[in-house]
Amino acid sequence: MSTTEKKAMPARLASSHPDVQQALDAVNPSRKLEVATRIVLWAANEAGLNTADIIVALSKNDPVLFDDLIADMEEQQFRLFELGDEKHLAFFNKARAYNASAWLVRGVPHEAIYESIFSTEKILIVDEFFQE
């Protein structure tokens, strides 16, 4: 039996966007979810979702609500992809935005931010979200 400590797998955010992970790590722990919420709402808006609806769903603190929406969006995405309809990309983005919301409700801000980044074609401008 080895006594060496296993290294934790780096978060997806740290692997793909180390600058964003560093900015998140530098934020006061009590503000991490606040920053992640702002990013999730930005991503939801960019993906074409109604942010007011997202805010209401977030307030229910039930990730299963988002899991059901993710499944619906992914089903539509796959159906449209099989038909060769380019609109499948919009449903991919919506599914990722809902997934970001689910991670937020689960209290995992780095995963919420990671999914938010991939729910939009726009570049996340870190400074806009991490300023106090």
C-alpha positions in Angstrom: 0.0 0.0 0.0 1.4 3.4 -1.0 1.7 6.2 1.5 1.9 8.8 -1.2 -1.0 11.2 -1.3 -3.1 11.2 -4.4 -3.3 14.5 -6.2 -6.8 15.8 -6.8 -7.9 16.1 -10.4 -7.8 19.7 -11.4 -11.1 21.4 -12.0 -12.2 21.7 -15.6 -12.1 25.5 -15.1 -8.5 25.4 -13.9 -7.5 23.2 -16.8 -9.2 25.2 -19.6 -9.2 28.7 -18.2 -6.5 29.1 -15.5 -6.8 32.9 -15.5 -10.5 32.6 -14.5 -9.8 30.0 -11.9 -7.1 32.2 -10.4 -9.5 35.2 -10.3 -12.1 33.0 -8.6 -9.5 31.7 -6.1 -8.5 35.3 -5.3 -12.1 36.3 -4.4 -13.3 36.3 -0.8 -14.9 32.9 -0.2 -18.2 34.5 0.8 -18.3 36.2 -2.7 -17.5 33.2 -4.9 -21.2 32.2 -5.3 -22.1 35.9 -5.9 -19.6 36.2 -8.7 -20.6 32.8 -10.2 -24.2 33.9 -10.1 -23.5 37.0 -12.1 -21.6 34.9 -14.7 -24.4 32.3 -14.9 -27.0 35.0 -15.4 -24.8 36.6 -18.1 -24.4 33.2 -19.9 -28.1 32.5 -19.6 -28.9 35.8 -21.2 -26.3 35.2 -24.0 -27.8 31.7 -24.6 -31.3 33.3 -25.1 -32.8 32.3 -21.8 -35.1 34.5 -19.8 -32.9 35.6 -16.8 -35.9 36.4 -14.7 -37.0 32.8 -15.1 -33.5 31.6 -14.2 -33.5 33.8 -11.0 -36.8 32.4 -9.9 -35.6 28.8 -10.5 -32.3 29.5 -8.7 -34.3 30.8 -5.7 -36.0 27.4 -5.4 -32.6 25.9 -4.7 -33.5 22.7 -6.5 -30.9 21.4 -9.0 -33.4 18.8 -10.3 -35.4 21.7 -11.9 -32.4 22.4 -14.0 -31.6 18.8 -14.7 -35.0 18.4 -16.3 -34.4 21.5 -18.4 -31.0 20.2 -19.4 -32.5 16.9 -20.6 -35.2 18.7 -22.6 -32.6 21.0 -24.3 -30.3 18.1 -25.1 -33.1 16.1 -26.5 -34.1 19.0 -28.8 -30.4 19.5 -29.7 -29.9 15.9 -30.8 -33.2 15.8 -32.7 -32.3 19.0 -34.7 -28.7 17.7 -35.2 -30.0 14.5 -36.7 -32.2 16.6 -39.0 -29.2 18.7 -40.0 -30.7 21.8 -38.6 -28.1 24.4 -37.5 -30.5 25.5 -34.6 -29.1 22.5 -32.7 -26.3 24.8 -31.5 -28.7 27.1 -29.8 -30.1 24.2 -27.8 -26.6 23.1 -26.9 -25.9 26.6 -25.5 -29.2 26.6 -23.6 -28.4 23.1 -22.1 -25.0 24.4 -21.0 -26.5 27.5 -19.4 -29.0 25.4 -17.5 -26.2 23.1 -16.4 -24.3 26.1 -15.2 -27.3 27.0 -13.1 -27.6 23.5 -11.7 -23.9 23.6 -10.6 -24.6 27.0 -9.0 -27.5 25.6 -7.0 -25.2 22.7 -6.0 -22.7 25.3 -4.6 -19.9 24.5 -7.0 -19.0 27.9 -8.4 -16.0 26.8 -10.6 -18.2 24.3 -12.4 -21.0 26.9 -12.9 -18.5 29.3 -14.4 -16.9 26.5 -16.6 -20.4 25.6 -18.0 -21.2 29.3 -18.4 -18.2 29.9 -20.6 -19.1 27.0 -22.9 -22.8 28.1 -23.2 -21.9 31.1 -25.3 -19.7 32.1 -28.2 -18.8 35.4 -26.4 -15.6 35.8 -24.5 -15.9 36.0 -20.7 -14.3 39.3 -19.7 -13.1 38.3 -16.2 -12.6 41.8 -14.9 -16.2 42.7 -15.5 -17.4 40.0 -13.1 -14.7 40.0 -10.4 -14.6 43.7 -9.6 -15.9 44.6 -6.2 
